[in-house]
Amino acid sequence: MAHPRMYDDSNPAIERLREICLALPEVFEKEAWGECTFRVTGGSMFAIGNVEGVSVTLGSSSPDLCQTVLGSPVRFTATVVDSVPAPNGSVTFTDFTWNGLTPVTTTLAANVPVNLSGQASVTMTSLAAGGLNRGNHFITATYNRDGNNALSSVTMVQKVHANASSTQLTVSPNPSNVGALVSITATVSSVPSGGGTPSGMVTFLDGASVIGQVSLNAGGIATVAKSNLVYGSHTITAIYASDTQFAASSASSILTINPVEPPAVQLSASAPSVAEGTSILNVSVTRTGDISGFSTVEYATSDTAGSNDCNVINGVASSRCDYLTTLGTLEFAPGEVSKAIGIPIIDDTRAEGN
């Protein structure tokens, strides 16, 4: 039975295929099943032209190359658009991979009927990964209009990882202060344990902003240190990108950055007192707030005794009668919180205020 022609002879793709094939020795063109084919002497077909009006797309339920783990179900769906109604149309799914240096081709499902939506699907849980197999699978969906003649095919890559991974995130110190150095560390390990140590990159984010990208060391650890985080709450995330063996994973933590109080100083006592017979009154000065830098404090003594006679007992010290006027500068080093001011006391026999 003669088949109607299924291709456009003036199609540029057919013309280019014809040009390439007929330039080879002992090649001739023959129309078969309504399709344009090219054969060598003896009749063996080695090329077939694309059929007009047919397109096939192939999708995966796990298209992310970083996520799929050995044993996870993956559903492949071929979608066919055919200008000619094909109630008997079907799709055959095949898998090509490498086990070390050995190529392996497997038929996943043959002649899966195309449904009324133009789709055919197959679900697999047995795509290989681990050992010599790196888990790189070339999945091909081939559409057959009448169950015998291949019309069109499409291939996609499905990556399968032999192991899952787990990412642990530590942020220290937490909470921290504006301007302080914060260490952010991601530790990536095998799931299940004992599968080896993951390699590859970890990306660190503050919210949606990337704040670092670091390779895992030999222990599966990556660290960034930041001192420019602003006041407020920060969602810190570490994303492990996967490698050949280990799938991706991530972890998040909330970091609180507190505002820094400016440095301040205060005396140990608002009204220090001392008895006769003491040579030095030591007044402690305490620094609070931001103590990460240097601070300088200038000081001087003063009183309200005025010209009162030194024999007056009123509890008010006088620089004329009780102590020597003292002034100077205290210098606090980073991290230093306390210093003392020494005020010389005048020791005499007068009865006077303390």
Summary of the structure (lengths in Angstrom):
residues: 354
radius of gyration: 41.5
end to end distance: 128.5
largest distance: 139.2
contacts: 996
relative contact order: 0.10
helix: 3%
strand: 50%
